[in-house]
Structures are given as C-alpha cells and as structure tokens.
Amino acid sequence: MPVYDTPVNFKGWIPESETVKLTKDNVKLVQGDVFLKEGTPIYEVDQFNEIKSATSTNLTHDVRGRIEKRQETFAYLDSPGGWSFWVEDKYLIFPKVD
C-alpha cells in the first residue's frame, strides 16, 4: 500500500479474503492509487468552500495520490510528500482493469 507522507512504501501481506476484484463496475470506487497528468488544474486549499475564491494552478508533472474525501464534482487528494489539494473528478485517472 503506498504511503504518501514518507518516501518509503511499506510492504506486507493481507488475506485475499480482505480484497475485492477490480472490475469496470467498481474501478471508480478506488481511492488510491489514482493519477493526474501534467497540466491538470488543482486548487491548493484545505477546505472545499475555499475553491471558489482560489486561483487554480496547473501541475508541472504527473502526480499519483489517494482520494481522502469528495465533495460535489471534486476530490481531495493526498500525494507524496504530504501535498494535498482539490481536483475536479473528471481529471482523475483510475487504475486499468485487466
């Protein structure tokens, strides 16, 4: 499981019975790892209600992260280094389903 506030990815085992098969029907329920492409507009504010008065900035590189919460058409992502921000759902790239 990726850990975003530290430069280390912890490894371990979990029972298969605690997992869910990833399908086209449930892939958008994934919270992490989700990806964003360079150039995606983001809002570097903590509270959702601050987005309306904030100016978006564009990502300067591709970013992966974990969805911590959602509100309306936005998701709040935690990414490596403890960087958190809001992004519109339409920009989220979910894992590929085999």
C-alpha positions in Angstrom: 0.0 0.0 0.0 1.5 3.3 -1.0 2.3 5.7 1.9 2.3 9.3 0.6 3.7 11.3 3.6 7.0 9.4 3.6 9.5 8.4 0.9 9.0 4.7 1.8 6.4 2.2 0.5 5.7 -0.3 3.2 5.3 -3.9 2.2 3.3 -6.7 3.8 0.7 -9.3 3.4 -3.1 -9.2 3.8 -5.6 -12.0 3.5 -7.0 -12.4 0.0 -10.5 -12.6 1.6 -10.0 -8.9 2.5 -9.6 -7.9 -1.1 -12.1 -7.0 -3.9 -11.6 -7.9 -7.5 -11.1 -4.7 -9.6 -13.7 -4.5 -12.4 -15.1 -1.9 -14.8 -18.1 -1.6 -12.5 -16.1 -0.7 -9.3 -12.9 0.9 -10.6 -14.2 4.4 -9.8 -14.6 3.4 -6.2 -10.8 3.1 -5.9 -9.3 5.7 -3.5 -5.7 5.2 -4.4 -3.5 5.0 -6.4 -5.2 7.5 -8.8 -3.2 9.6 -11.2 -3.2 13.1 -12.6 -1.4 14.3 -15.8 0.9 17.2 -16.0 -1.1 20.4 -16.7 -4.2 19.4 -14.6 -5.7 22.3 -12.8 -5.6 21.9 -9.0 -6.7 24.0 -6.0 -4.2 24.1 -3.2 -6.7 24.9 -0.4 -7.7 22.8 2.6 -11.4 23.5 2.6 -13.8 22.8 -0.2 -15.6 26.1 0.2 -12.3 28.0 -0.4 -12.1 26.8 -4.0 -14.5 29.5 -5.3 -12.1 32.2 -4.1 -8.9 30.4 -5.1 -7.0 30.5 -8.3 -6.1 27.1 -9.8 -2.5 26.2 -10.6 -1.5 23.6 -13.2 0.5 20.5 -12.2 4.1 20.7 -13.5 4.4 16.9 -13.6 2.3 13.8 -13.4 1.1 13.0 -9.8 -0.2 10.0 -8.1 -2.3 10.2 -4.9 -5.1 8.9 -2.7 -8.6 10.3 -2.6 -9.2 11.4 1.0 -12.7 12.9 0.5 -15.1 14.0 -2.2 -17.5 16.9 -2.4 -19.8 17.7 -5.4 -17.6 17.2 -8.5 -14.2 17.4 -6.7 -11.9 15.1 -4.9 -9.3 16.0 -2.2 -6.0 14.1 -2.9 -3.1 13.4 -0.7 0.1 12.9 -2.7 3.7 12.1 -1.9 5.4 14.5 0.4 2.2 15.3 2.3 1.0 17.6 -0.6 -2.8 17.8 -0.6 -5.2 19.6 -3.0 -8.6 19.6 -4.6 -9.1 18.5 -8.2 -12.2 18.0 -10.4 -13.2 14.4 -10.7 -13.1 14.5 -14.5 -9.3 14.6 -14.3 -8.8 11.5 -12.2 -7.2 8.6 -13.9 -8.1 5.3 -12.2 -6.1 2.0 -12.4 -6.5 0.0 -15.6 -8.8 -3.1 -15.3 -7.3 -6.2 -16.9 
